């Protein structure tokens, strides 16, 4: 994706599960872009699209990443993020940031982030004596 024109990319995740996805960065000339020293990809989650706070997880989340080819990364969203969220619809973006978490460029524009339940349900069964 171009660093000068961030696309949208809706995500659906299951609460409490690790999510991995690939992301390819290209510069304004369409050439693969490798993260430079001190740069990181930050995942922000918000309750609504107009929320400009640090988001519902209380702080920006730095994504774990591994480069698989020039400009292409596998990003990991750990369960610690989705465990904090009640199943529902949120909004997220991914920004390229420096060491001080100062945003340099949007990489993924504000998009829908749906958190589904983890499939575990508790059923209490009462017994009359």
C-alpha positions, 0 to 999 in steps of 0.5 A: 500500500502506498504511504501517501494514500492509505487504503481502508481494510476492514478486519474481523477477529475472534476475541482472545485469539492471535491474528496475523496478516500481511501488509506490503508498504510501497513508497510514492513511486510504487517501490517496496518500502522497508521500515527504517531504524526507529520506525514502527507500525502502531495499531489504534482501536477506537469505539467510534470513527470520531474518537480521537483519543488513545482508543479503547485499549487506552494506548497505541499498540505496537504491532509485532512484525517480521519482514518476509520480503522487501516491503512486505511484513507479517503483522501480529495482533496478540490476544492481549488486545482483543481480550480487552474488548467486548465483542462488537464493532470498533474502528482501527487504523495503522500508522507508521510512527517514530520512536516516540510514537509520533505518527508519520503517515497513515498506513491503513485508514480508519476501517471497521474492526469487528471483534466476535465472541470466542465461542465459549459460553457458560451455562449454569444448570440449576437442580431442585432437590 
